[in-house]
Amino acid sequence: MLLAVRRAVGGVLLVAAMLAGCAASPEERAHANVQDRLDGVHGGFLERRTHDPTSTGPAAVESLDRYGYSLETTVGPDEITFLRAVGSVVESGGGLSYEQVSVGACVLVTVRFGEGGSDRGSVTTEPVRCPEGVQFDTEKGVHTVDVVTTDLETRSDDVGEPPPDRSVCLSGELCTEGGG
């Protein structure tokens, strides 16, 4: 009986050790979070551009970066570029095994103007080298980071049609878009 209990406990410890070894490291998790942040920046610019695909110059800058989060903005005749700094801080463990890792990246968002009609332009978001002294926007506020990376996947999409406006239905009304 005692041997069976030792084997069961030993098996549980072995499985726990194997699972811990397979888990992503804090740096891997932070890197994955930075890729997610790049994807989020890309998706945000793409969504805002679908609602205003024809603006150019200062009007386009205002609709795309209303709060001025970009480090640099360049307006050209055929495109606008925005430089953003994104990062992630991941904490793990506790006490003597506490670890904090931060990873950051600069991403260049290029909004190309369309020719009109079905060509509504495109949005491309890619990692680029950061200027000196950059502070990174992380989930814990603005920070310097331990690791700056350019090892991220680029995203590029054509600007599509905006999603249809959804009707707001009040209880008891006839609704064509759900609700009720």
C-alpha positions in Angstrom: 0.0 0.0 0.0 2.8 2.4 0.9 4.6 1.6 -2.3 1.4 2.4 -4.3 1.1 5.8 -2.6 4.8 6.6 -3.3 4.3 5.7 -6.9 1.2 7.8 -7.2 2.8 10.9 -5.6 6.0 10.3 -7.7 3.8 10.1 -10.8 2.0 13.4 -9.9 5.3 15.1 -9.3 6.7 13.8 -12.6 3.6 15.1 -14.5 3.8 18.5 -12.7 7.5 18.8 -13.5 6.9 17.9 -17.2 4.0 20.4 -17.4 6.2 23.1 -15.8 8.9 22.4 -18.3 6.5 22.7 -21.3 5.1 26.0 -20.1 6.2 29.2 -21.9 8.9 31.2 -20.2 8.1 34.7 -19.0 10.1 36.1 -21.9 8.2 33.9 -24.4 4.9 35.1 -22.9 6.0 38.7 -23.1 7.1 38.3 -26.7 3.7 36.7 -27.6 2.0 39.7 -25.8 4.0 42.2 -27.9 2.9 40.3 -31.1 -0.7 40.6 -29.8 -0.1 44.4 -29.2 1.2 44.7 -32.8 -1.9 42.9 -34.0 -4.1 45.2 -31.9 -2.5 48.3 -33.2 -2.9 47.0 -36.8 -6.6 46.1 -36.2 -7.3 49.5 -34.7 -5.9 51.4 -37.6 -7.6 49.2 -40.1 -11.0 49.6 -38.4 -10.7 53.4 -38.1 -9.7 53.6 -41.8 -12.7 51.5 -42.9 -14.9 54.3 -41.4 -13.0 57.1 -43.1 -11.2 55.7 -46.2 -10.9 58.9 -48.2 -9.4 61.4 -45.8 -5.8 62.5 -46.4 -3.4 64.9 -44.7 -4.2 66.3 -41.3 -7.8 65.0 -41.4 -6.6 61.5 -41.8 -4.0 61.9 -39.0 -6.9 63.2 -36.8 -9.2 60.2 -37.6 -6.4 57.6 -37.3 -4.4 58.8 -34.2 -6.9 61.0 -32.4 -5.1 60.9 -29.1 -1.6 61.3 -30.5 -0.1 58.0 -29.3 2.4 57.8 -32.1 6.0 58.7 -31.5 6.3 60.1 -35.1 3.9 60.7 -37.9 4.8 61.4 -41.5 2.3 62.6 -44.0 3.1 61.9 -47.7 1.2 62.4 -50.9 0.2 58.7 -51.1 0.4 57.5 -47.5 0.8 58.3 -43.8 3.1 56.5 -41.5 2.8 56.3 -37.7 5.6 55.0 -35.4 4.3 53.4 -32.2 6.2 51.7 -29.3 4.4 48.8 -27.7 5.6 46.4 -24.9 4.6 43.9 -22.4 5.6 43.2 -18.8 5.2 39.6 -17.5 5.6 38.6 -13.9 6.0 35.1 -12.6 6.7 33.3 -9.4 6.8 34.9 -6.0 9.1 35.5 -3.1 12.6 34.3 -4.0 11.5 32.9 -7.3 9.8 36.2 -8.5 10.7 37.2 -12.0 9.7 40.1 -14.2 10.5 40.3 -17.9 9.7 43.1 -20.2 9.8 43.1 -24.0 9.1 46.0 -26.4 9.0 46.7 -30.1 8.5 49.7 -32.3 6.0 49.2 -35.1 5.5 51.3 -38.2 1.9 51.6 -39.4 1.7 52.6 -43.1 -1.7 53.7 -44.3 -1.7 53.8 -48.1 -4.4 55.8 -49.8 -6.7 54.1 -52.3 -7.5 55.2 -55.8 -11.2 55.4 -55.1 -14.1 53.0 -55.9 -13.3 49.5 -54.7 -9.6 50.5 -54.0 -9.9 51.9 -50.4 -6.2 51.6 -49.7 -4.3 49.4 -47.3 -2.8 49.2 -43.8 0.5 47.5 -43.1 2.0 47.2 -39.7 5.6 46.0 -39.3 8.3 45.9 -36.7 11.2 48.4 -37.1 14.2 49.5 -35.1 13.4 51.9 -32.3 14.9 55.4 -31.9 17.1 55.9 -28.8 15.4 56.5 -25.4 12.0 55.1 -26.3 9.5 54.4 -23.6 7.1 51.6 -24.3 3.3 51.5 -23.8 2.7 48.3 -21.7 -0.2 46.9 -19.8 1.4 48.3 -16.7 1.9 51.8 -18.1 4.8 53.4 -19.9 8.1 51.7 -19.2 11.6 51.1 -20.4 12.0 47.4 -21.3 14.6 44.7 -20.8 14.5 43.4 -24.4 13.7 45.3 -27.6 12.7 43.0 -30.5 12.0 43.2 -34.2 11.2 39.5 -34.4 7.5 40.0 -35.0 5.2 39.1 -37.9 4.1 41.9 -40.2 0.4 42.4 -40.9 -1.0 43.9 -44.1 -4.6 44.2 -45.2 -6.7 46.1 -47.7 -9.1 48.5 -46.2 -12.6 46.9 -46.5 -16.1 48.2 -46.2 -17.2 49.2 -42.8 -19.5 46.8 -41.0 -23.2 47.6 -41.4 -24.7 49.8 -38.7 -26.7 47.7 -36.3 -30.2 48.7 -35.4 -30.9 49.3 -31.7 -34.1 47.5 -30.9 -36.2 48.2 -27.8 -38.3 45.5 -26.3 -41.6 45.0 -28.1 -40.5 46.7 -31.4 -40.1 45.0 -34.7 -36.3 44.4 -35.3 -34.6 43.4 -38.5 -31.1 42.9 -36.9 -32.0 40.8 -33.9 -32.6 42.1 -30.4 -36.1 42.3 -29.0 
